[in-house]
Amino acid sequence: MMPAALEKADETFGKGITNESFFTEKTGRETSECSYCLANLDSKGGKTASPHTLHTAVLWIRAAGLNVLGGTKNAEQITETTTSESSNQPFQPILTRNLQFLNNYVKPREIWIENMDTIKEEKRGLVHLNPKIFATLPRLDLIHENVKWQVQYRKVVLYSVPTRAERRGGGRKPRPQKGTGKARLGSIRAPQLKGGGKCHGPRSPTSSFYMLPLGIRVHGLTSTLSAKFAQDDLHVVDNINIPVEDDQYILDLIQERNWGPSVLFVDNIDVLPRNITLATDTIGHVTLMPLYGLNVYGMLKHTTLVLTLSALNDLENRLMTILNSANIIRDTKKYNH
């Protein structure tokens, strides 16, 4: 049985917009379970409904209490919805996710989900991105602080100079304390003499490590991710499994999709698939990285950032949890102008 809102939209805006058989065929669900009335071909004239018609139909659906972007009752479950479909284009779903702490006045961003099992790009659907992470104003000062911090803590001074205790000799007093008219000396290895030990010199190893505040680190990540997304250098793939372990496959894929020249692949697992690990082992400008190692310096060093869908989910959950914690909100006031 078609819901009353769908019947009203069908009567008002013409038959075929809410064709129940179309949704059942494409999604395997009834219209009473989920409203997939975003677009449909007219069963009679073969014309696509206008955007105004579709928008008004969606309003009718929402008035009936249905979810336009997915009919599941569990918001955490990923659901598929249909988008506009023409006679010569394949069916493309929209993957909706539970975006935490979403601002109702900021529209979520969207990005295509691509594949890795073929060299030629194939779009598997659209996914929503949280605007607090991928659509913020990039703070170049915070990005610079993160880069400076990462470069600085890697430096370890291994140079060392001997002290007076490490010099050979100098045990006895070179001259009497009084009666010579000269300065007092207790050892020929004193720092003021030639061949003596050095005072306050570098001692190996010397680290220049310091801890950057958590708020600056997190906002540096969001600023870099937003810059990557704005520059179209961010890509999301369903997984990073490739059919062969040949490095030429990766090189052809990067060239075909205009990635790179340097590419950073990020997944949420430690043990990455065998084929892509062997294929990228001999390529210096392609890097594989687990999600917990994602950093500002690594993203800026590579031109293109490729995230898997599972890594994207974990990344958003972690960042949004930290960004909305009480400590970060309090500390953010120190450097937010």
C-alpha positions as CSV (number, residue, x, y, z in Angstrom):
1,M,0.0,0.0,0.0
2,M,1.5,3.3,-1.0
3,P,1.6,5.9,1.8
4,A,-0.8,8.8,1.6
5,A,1.9,11.4,1.1
6,L,3.2,9.5,-2.0
7,E,-0.4,9.2,-3.4
8,K,-0.9,12.9,-2.9
9,A,2.4,13.7,-4.6
10,D,1.5,11.3,-7.4
11,E,-1.9,12.9,-7.9
12,T,-0.5,16.4,-7.8
13,F,2.6,16.1,-9.9
14,G,1.8,13.3,-12.4
15,K,2.0,9.6,-12.6
16,G,5.4,7.8,-12.6
17,I,7.1,10.0,-10.0
18,T,6.4,7.6,-7.2
19,N,6.2,4.4,-9.2
20,E,6.2,1.7,-6.5
21,S,7.5,-1.0,-8.8
22,F,10.6,1.0,-9.7
23,F,11.6,1.3,-6.0
24,T,10.9,-2.3,-5.3
25,E,12.9,-3.4,-8.3
26,K,16.0,-1.2,-7.5
27,T,16.0,-1.4,-3.7
28,G,14.2,-4.6,-2.8
29,R,12.0,-2.6,-0.4
30,E,8.4,-1.5,-0.3
31,T,7.6,2.2,-0.4
32,S,6.0,1.9,3.0
33,E,9.4,1.0,4.5
34,C,11.4,3.7,2.8
35,S,10.7,6.6,0.5
36,Y,13.1,6.5,-2.4
37,C,11.2,9.2,-4.3
38,L,14.1,11.3,-5.4
39,A,13.9,10.7,-9.2
40,N,12.2,8.3,-11.6
41,L,11.5,8.0,-15.3
42,D,8.0,8.6,-16.4
43,S,6.5,5.2,-17.3
44,K,4.5,6.8,-20.1
45,G,6.4,9.6,-21.7
46,G,9.9,8.5,-20.8
47,K,10.7,12.0,-19.4
48,T,12.6,12.8,-16.2
49,A,10.7,14.7,-13.6
50,S,11.8,18.3,-13.1
51,P,13.8,19.4,-10.1
52,H,10.9,21.5,-8.8
53,T,8.6,18.5,-9.0
54,L,11.0,16.3,-7.2
55,H,11.6,18.9,-4.5
56,T,7.9,19.3,-3.9
57,A,7.4,15.6,-3.8
58,V,10.2,15.2,-1.2
59,L,8.4,17.8,0.9
60,W,5.2,15.7,0.8
61,I,7.3,12.6,1.8
62,R,8.9,14.4,4.7
63,A,5.5,15.6,5.9
64,A,4.4,12.0,6.2
65,G,7.3,11.3,8.6
66,L,9.4,9.3,6.1
67,N,13.1,9.6,5.6
68,V,14.0,10.7,2.1
69,L,17.7,9.6,2.4
70,G,17.0,6.1,3.8
71,G,14.2,4.2,5.4
72,T,16.0,2.4,8.2
73,K,15.0,3.1,11.7
74,N,18.6,2.7,13.0
75,A,20.4,5.9,12.1
76,E,23.8,4.2,12.4
77,Q,23.0,1.7,9.7
78,I,24.2,2.7,6.3
79,T,21.3,2.7,3.8
80,E,21.2,3.1,0.1
81,T,18.9,5.5,-1.7
82,T,18.4,6.2,-5.3
83,T,19.5,9.3,-7.1
84,S,18.5,10.7,-10.5
85,E,18.6,8.0,-13.1
86,S,18.6,8.4,-16.9
87,S,18.2,5.7,-19.6
88,N,22.0,5.7,-20.3
89,Q,23.4,6.0,-16.7
90,P,23.7,3.2,-14.2
91,F,21.9,3.3,-10.8
92,Q,23.9,5.2,-8.2
93,P,23.1,5.0,-4.5
94,I,23.6,7.6,-1.8
95,L,25.2,6.2,1.3
96,T,23.9,8.1,4.4
97,R,25.8,7.9,7.7
98,N,25.1,9.1,11.2
99,L,26.9,12.4,11.2
100,Q,27.6,13.2,14.9
101,F,27.1,16.7,16.3
102,L,25.8,17.9,12.9
103,N,24.9,21.6,12.6
104,N,21.4,22.0,11.2
105,Y,22.4,25.2,9.5
106,V,25.4,23.8,7.6
107,K,24.8,21.5,4.7
108,P,26.8,18.2,4.7
109,R,29.3,17.9,1.9
110,E,29.2,15.0,-0.6
111,I,31.9,13.0,-2.3
112,W,31.9,10.2,-4.8
113,I,32.9,6.7,-3.7
114,E,35.3,5.2,-6.2
115,N,36.6,1.7,-6.8
116,M,40.1,0.2,-6.9
117,D,39.5,-3.1,-8.7
118,T,39.7,-1.5,-12.2
119,I,42.0,1.1,-13.7
120,K,39.2,3.1,-15.1
121,E,37.2,5.0,-12.5
122,E,33.8,3.6,-11.5
123,K,31.6,5.5,-9.2
124,R,29.9,3.4,-6.6
125,G,27.7,6.1,-5.0
126,L,27.8,9.3,-2.9
127,V,28.7,9.6,0.7
128,H,28.0,12.6,3.1
129,L,30.9,14.3,4.8
130,N,30.7,16.1,8.1
131,P,31.2,19.9,7.4
132,K,32.9,20.4,10.8
133,I,35.8,18.3,9.5
134,F,35.8,18.7,5.7
135,A,34.3,22.2,5.3
136,T,36.0,24.4,7.9
137,L,38.0,27.5,7.2
138,P,41.7,26.3,6.9
139,R,43.8,27.8,9.6
140,L,47.2,28.2,8.0
141,D,48.7,29.2,11.3
142,L,47.6,26.0,13.0
143,I,48.8,23.9,10.0
144,H,52.2,25.6,10.3
145,E,52.3,24.9,14.0
146,N,51.7,21.2,13.3
147,V,54.3,21.0,10.6
148,K,56.9,22.8,12.8
149,W,56.1,20.5,15.7
150,Q,56.4,17.3,13.6
151,V,59.7,18.5,12.0
152,Q,61.1,19.6,15.3
153,Y,60.4,16.5,17.4
154,R,62.1,14.3,14.8
155,K,65.4,16.0,15.3
156,V,67.8,14.2,17.7
157,V,71.3,15.6,18.2
158,L,73.8,12.8,18.3
159,Y,76.9,15.0,18.5
160,S,78.7,14.9,21.9
161,V,81.8,16.5,23.3
162,P,83.9,15.2,26.3
163,T,83.9,16.9,29.7
164,R,87.0,17.5,31.9
165,A,86.3,14.2,33.6
166,E,86.4,12.3,30.3
167,R,89.7,13.8,29.2
168,R,92.9,11.8,29.8
169,G,95.3,13.1,32.5
170,G,94.9,16.2,34.6
171,G,95.0,14.4,37.9
172,R,97.6,16.4,39.8
173,K,97.7,20.1,40.5
174,P,99.9,21.8,37.8
175,R,101.4,24.4,40.1
176,P,101.1,25.6,43.7
177,Q,98.0,27.5,44.8
178,K,100.1,30.5,46.0
179,G,103.4,32.2,45.3
180,T,103.6,32.1,41.5
181,G,101.6,35.2,40.8
182,K,99.5,33.3,38.3
183,A,95.9,32.1,38.3
184,R,94.8,29.2,40.4
185,L,94.6,25.9,38.6
186,G,93.6,22.5,39.8
187,S,93.9,20.5,36.6
188,I,95.4,20.9,33.1
189,R,92.1,19.6,31.7
190,A,90.1,22.6,33.0
191,P,87.8,24.1,30.4
192,Q,89.7,27.4,30.1
193,L,92.9,25.6,29.0
194,K,93.8,24.1,25.6
195,G,93.1,20.4,25.5
196,G,90.7,20.7,28.4
197,G,87.1,19.4,28.6
198,K,84.1,21.4,27.4
199,C,81.6,22.7,29.8
200,H,77.9,22.9,28.9
201,G,78.6,21.3,25.5
202,P,76.1,19.0,23.6
203,R,75.7,15.6,25.1
204,S,74.3,12.8,22.9
205,P,71.5,12.1,22.4
206,T,69.7,15.4,22.8
207,S,66.0,15.5,21.8
208,S,64.0,18.7,21.0
209,F,60.7,17.0,21.6
210,Y,57.7,18.9,23.0
211,M,54.0,18.1,23.1
212,L,51.7,20.3,21.0
213,P,48.3,21.0,22.7
214,L,45.6,18.6,21.6
215,G,43.3,21.3,20.3
216,I,45.9,22.6,17.9
217,R,46.7,19.1,16.7
218,V,43.0,18.3,16.0
219,H,42.2,21.6,14.3
220,G,45.3,21.2,12.2
221,L,43.9,17.9,11.0
222,T,40.5,19.4,10.2
223,S,42.1,22.4,8.4
224,T,44.3,20.1,6.3
225,L,41.4,17.8,5.4
226,S,39.2,20.7,4.5
227,A,42.0,22.1,2.2
228,K,42.4,18.7,0.5
229,F,38.6,18.5,-0.1
230,A,38.4,22.0,-1.4
231,Q,41.3,21.4,-3.8
232,D,39.7,18.1,-5.1
233,D,42.7,16.2,-3.7
234,L,40.6,14.0,-1.4
235,H,39.2,10.7,-2.7
236,V,37.1,8.0,-1.0
237,V,37.2,4.4,-2.2
238,D,35.2,1.4,-1.0
239,N,38.4,-0.6,-0.3
240,I,42.0,-0.7,-1.5
241,N,41.9,-4.3,-2.8
242,I,43.5,-4.6,-6.3
243,P,43.3,-7.7,-8.5
244,V,47.1,-8.0,-9.1
245,E,50.3,-7.3,-7.3
246,D,51.9,-5.5,-10.2
247,D,53.3,-2.0,-9.6
248,Q,52.4,-1.0,-13.2
249,Y,48.7,-1.4,-12.3
250,I,49.0,1.2,-9.6
251,L,51.0,3.6,-11.9
252,D,48.4,3.2,-14.6
253,L,45.5,3.8,-12.1
254,I,47.2,6.9,-10.8
255,Q,47.8,8.3,-14.3
256,E,44.3,7.4,-15.5
257,R,42.6,9.2,-12.6
258,N,45.0,12.2,-12.5
259,W,46.1,11.4,-8.9
260,G,49.4,12.4,-7.6
261,P,52.2,12.5,-8.5
262,S,52.4,11.4,-4.8
263,V,49.5,9.5,-3.3
264,L,48.7,8.6,0.3
265,F,46.4,5.6,0.9
266,V,44.8,5.4,4.4
267,D,42.9,2.4,5.8
268,N,41.7,1.6,9.3
269,I,43.6,-1.7,9.5
270,D,47.2,-2.5,10.3
271,V,47.7,-5.4,7.9
272,L,46.9,-4.0,4.5
273,P,45.9,-6.2,1.5
274,R,48.8,-8.2,0.0
275,N,48.4,-7.1,-3.6
276,I,48.5,-3.4,-2.9
277,T,51.3,-3.8,-0.4
278,L,53.6,-5.6,-2.9
279,A,52.5,-3.3,-5.8
280,T,53.5,-0.1,-3.9
281,D,56.6,-1.5,-2.3
282,T,58.9,-0.3,-5.1
283,I,57.1,3.0,-5.8
284,G,58.6,5.8,-3.7
285,H,55.9,8.3,-4.2
286,V,53.0,6.1,-3.1
287,T,52.6,5.5,0.7
288,L,50.3,3.1,2.6
289,M,49.4,4.3,6.1
290,P,47.0,3.0,8.9
291,L,44.5,5.5,10.2
292,Y,46.1,6.1,13.5
293,G,49.2,7.3,11.7
294,L,47.4,10.0,9.8
295,N,49.1,13.4,10.4
296,V,49.3,16.9,8.9
297,Y,52.8,16.6,7.6
298,G,52.1,13.4,5.8
299,M,49.0,14.8,4.1
300,L,50.8,17.9,3.0
301,K,53.7,15.9,1.7
302,H,51.5,13.9,-0.7
303,T,49.4,15.6,-3.4
304,T,46.4,13.2,-3.2
305,L,44.8,11.6,-0.1
306,V,42.8,8.4,-0.6
307,L,40.6,7.2,2.3
308,T,38.7,4.0,2.5
309,L,35.1,4.2,3.5
310,S,35.7,2.4,6.8
311,A,38.7,4.7,7.5
312,L,36.4,7.7,6.8
313,N,33.9,6.5,9.3
314,D,36.4,6.0,12.1
315,L,38.2,9.3,11.3
316,E,35.0,11.3,11.6
317,N,33.9,9.5,14.8
318,R,37.3,10.1,16.5
319,L,37.6,13.8,15.5
320,M,34.0,14.7,16.3
321,T,34.3,13.1,19.7
322,I,37.4,15.1,20.5
323,L,36.1,18.4,19.0
324,N,33.0,18.3,21.1
325,S,34.6,17.4,24.4
326,A,34.5,20.0,27.1
327,N,38.3,20.3,27.4
328,I,38.8,21.1,23.7
329,I,36.0,23.6,23.7
330,R,37.6,25.3,26.6
331,D,41.1,25.3,25.2
332,T,40.0,26.4,21.7
333,K,39.2,29.8,23.1
334,K,42.9,30.4,23.6
335,Y,43.8,30.5,19.9
336,N,40.4,31.1,18.2
337,H,40.2,34.7,17.3
